[in-house]
Amino acid sequence: MKLQLKRPLAFFDLETTGTNIGADRIVEISVIKLNPDGSEEVLTLRVHPGIPIPLESSLVHGIYDEHIKDEKRFEEIGQQIADFIQDSDLAGYNSNKFDIPMLMEEFLRAGVQFDLDNRHFVDVQNIFHQMEQRTLKAAYQFYCDKSIVNAHSAEADTRATMEVLLAQIERYENQEWEDKKGNKSIPVVGDVEALHKFTNLSRPVDFAGRMVYNEQGEELINFGKHKGKRVEDVLNAEPSYYSWMMQGDFPLYTKRKLEEIYKRWNAKKVAERQHAKPAQPAAATNAAAQVPKPAFQNNSPKNSPQLNSQPFKKKEEPAKPVDEDMLAQLAMKFKKG
C-alpha cells in the first residue's frame, strides 16, 4: 500500500546539545520532504547553538564544538527552515514528544512565525510501540510462544520474566547490534556482567536517572538547569544545591547516592585546605623547643639593653677630700647643748 499524500510530508530529525527542550539547542537539522508526486527535497543544516555542546551529547551524535564554530545561529537560518516546511505535514521518530517541541522552541526564540494549526503530525515511534506492544505479556508470547497463566500474579510474572531472558539469550546468540555511535558488538550473551551493561546503556547512578555516569565514570546531573554538569562542579559553584536536593521530593536512593558524592567531595575540600596551610617543618619546631634561652652577656653592643637578675645599683662616685666646711658641720652636729 503506497503512502497517499495530499500535501508534502516532511520527515525531520534534530541533533541537539541535550534533551531539555527549554534549555538545550539544535546543532543539526535534516529534513526530507516527500512530495505528493513521489519526488523528494532534502535540507540538512548544522547550527551554532550559542552554548557549548556537552561531551556526552557529542559522543552520541558525533558533533563537537569545533564542528559548528563557524556555522550560523538558528535566528539566521530559522526562516529558511520554516519556508522549506511551510506547506508540509510533519513526521519523525519520537517527534511529537521531542523534535516538534524543540523546533517550535527555536522558532519562537528566534521570532520566526510558524503555525502548527491545521497541520498533521506522524510519530513513527508511536506506531511501533502501539503495534508491537512492549509488555511482559507480549514479550512472553513473542519469545516463548506462550500465554501467561495467572498474569499479574507475582510468581507467574517472575517466572515469565526468567523464561523470556533465557529465550532472548538463545534467540540473539551471535546477533550483532550497533549503537548510536556506530560501534558494533554482540551484546546478548550468557554473561550477567555483559547483560548488565547492555540493559543500563544510560549508565544511571541512582536508577531514577537523576544522575548518570559519563564516559570517564564521573557523576553528572541529568535534569534541570545543571543537566550535563559534573555533580562535583555543581557543588563547587552552588553548594546549596545539595541541601535543595536532600530536602526535595527525590527518591531516597537518589539522596543516598548524592550523599556519598557529597561526602567524597567534602573530604577533598578539607584535604585541600589542610594542604594549603603553611606548615613549619617539624625538625625546626622541635629544635627551637629544645634550645634554652641565651643568657645575656656583658659583651652585648653598647646600644643593646643590658638586663640582669641583680637589683639596679646607682653608680658610686669617688669620695671628696675633707675641707673646713665639712669640719664645721661636724662640730655643729655633735656640739653639746
Phi, psi and omega in degrees: 000121182278147178291121181265119183245133174266337175209169184302149175243115184263108173276131180215158179216146180242143165249136190225174177284346181177194186249006178275107187299325181282332187251331185273170187227159177280136174247344176202141175226136176229130181233129170247112182264113179268116184272159180302333179275004178092353179282162181234147171232138185237136174226120177230125183224139169263152189227137172282118187282345182083355176223158178296147175272120178301146183302319183296330176286319178298324180293336179279308186258354175078012179254120182249167183307320182293339180284338185239009185297334181255006181278164180282154175285163183298324181296341179273336184241356183303318181294325177298318179293315181299319179295323183294325184250011186303323184263014191246152161281166186240143179218149178188185178250115189064025185290329181294326183268335186232297190297314181293311177301320180295318180295318180295324178298318179292318177301312182295319180296324182272356181074026179267128180280121176209118187260129178269350181296145178059031179237142179265148180233127180244114179257108184296327180297321180295323176297315180300310184291326183278331178274329178245086186300145181249038178267164177298322179300315180292322179295319180296320178292319184290312186274325186249353181055043180225159172254141181285124174274134184061046179304143180077007165271145189301314184291318180297317179292323179294316180294320178298320179298316179298316181293324178297315179299315180298321178291325178296317180299319180288318184292320186260018178302125178066014178271128183281147178226143181241129180275182185293340180266004178089004178282133182252144180202173173246091192274334185267096182228170181277050181223122186296321180298318179294320179293325176300312181298319184289329182266005176227050184295334179283350177053056181290146174277325194231017181070316178288346177079015176289336175225142179225162176269143170269187184296335180270003180080016178268146181280134178240145170291137186240028178200164170067201188292339181257014182305130179091352180268149176296140181301318181295325177293322177295318179295324177294317185278327185216076184303332182291346180298327178299312180297320180299317179289319182294332179265353184274181183271067178245154178302149181299325180291325175299316179295323179297314180294322178295321179297321177299317179294318180298316180297319178295317179296316181294322178298322178296317181296319178297315180297321179294319179294319179294322180291331183282341181291133176289117183254135176282135181305139182299320183297318180293321180296315180296319181295319180296324180290331185273335183283123179290157178294136183289140176286143181285136185247161182284349183266021177293157178301156184304321184278355181280142178291140179257114179252145180211150178286343181283149177300152181288130180243137176288139181295128182287139177263151179294146182294138179279148177290147181288129179236183184294322179299318179296320180294320181295320179295322178292320180297317180295324182293321184257012180292132179283140179274000000 
